[in-house]
Amino acid sequence: MPSGHSRINLADVADAAPANGFGDRWEARVARADLDAEQTGLTHFRLRPGKRSPFMHRHQRAEEVYVVLRGTGQVKLDDEILDVRSLDAIRVAPEVARAFEAGPEGLEFIVFGPHREADGEPVEDSWVD
């Protein structure tokens, strides 16, 4: 019988970015499976200094919350660009397209929300090209 809890260290989660061709822009540690989480998604990102997310995306049903751990930068939410800094929490409705840009010291953040299989979709935007 599985335990009612789990604990991992995010540094031990494999970085998915290089295998997806994004290692030059960020680290992406997708922790849902490592945590044995069934309903919640959690990813730890380290966006390299001066780099932008490799893509914009939105969801059909999943609301997400992004929490900036370290650094500064910007987040693009549809057509609005906001400055972000350490300990900012940004709630994003499913239909809002989003992407980040790191400042000169990089940008480290965590995103979490409900896990919905095949819920995300890319959004074409020249801001991330």
N, C-alpha and C positions, 0 to 999 in steps of 0.2 A: 504494500500500500504506500503510495507516495506521501511524502511529508507535506504538512500544511504550510510550509515556508521554505524559502531557499535564500542563499547568500552567495554572492560572487564578488570578485573585485573586477571592476571594469577594465583595468589594465591587462587582465588575463583573457579578455574576450578578443578573438581574432579580428584584426583590422580588415574589413571587407573592401576598402577603397582600392588597393592595388589590383585585386582580381577583377574589379569592374572598370579599370582604366582611369581612376580618379586619384591615385596616390600622390600626384603632384599638387593637388589642391587641398586635400584633407585626409584625416583619419576618420573612419566610421566604424564604430564598435557596436554592432547590432546585438543587443543582449537578451532579447526575448527568449530564444531557445535555451541559452545558457542558464537563464533563471527558471526554466520550466514554466514560464508564464503562459497561460492559456488565453487570457482576455486582454492583457495589457502589453503594449509595445514600449520599448525603451532603447534609445540609441544615444551613444556618447560621441560627439563630434569634436575634432580639433581642426579648425580651418586655418590653413597656413597664412602667415602675414601677407596682407595685400591681395589675397585670393578670394574669389567668389565661389559659392556653391556651384557644382558642375551642371546643375539643372534647377529649374523651378518646377514645383509640383503642387497639386491640390488633391483633395480626397472627395469621395462621394458621400461618406458618412462619418468619418473619424475626425473629431475635434482633437487638436494637439496643443500641448503646452510646451514652450521652449523656455529653458532657464539658462541664462548666461552665467557661467562659472568664473571665467577669467577673460580679460581682454576687453577690447572695444571694437566697434564696427557698425554695420548697418544691416537692417532687414528690409527687404522689399516685400510688401504685402499688396498684391494686385498692382496698382499704380502708385502707391504711397511708399516712400522710403523714410524709415525712422532710424535715428541713432540708437545704439544699444551699448550697454556697459555691464560690468559685473553685477550680478544679482537681479538684473531685469528679468521679469517673467512675462512672456508674451503668449496669450491665448489666441489661437487661430482657428476660426470656423472652417469646416471642411471645404467649402467652396472657394476659399480665398487662396490664390496662388502665393507661394512663399519661396524665398531664397535669402541667403546671407552673404555678407562681405566682411572680411576681417580687416581690422586696422593694422598698424605697423607692428604690433606685438602679437598678432594672431587673435583668434576668437575661439574659446572653448565653451561648448554648451551641451546640454542634455535635452532631448525631446522625448516626451511620453504621451501616451493616449491609448484609446482602445485599439486592440488588434482586430482588423477587418481584412481578411484575405482578399488580395487583388483589388484593394480599395483606392490606391493611389494612381494618379495619372500625371504624366509630364505635361508641362505647359511651355510652349515656345515663347521665348522672350530674349531679345538681344542683350539684356542686362547680364546674362550669364554666359553668353557666347565667348 
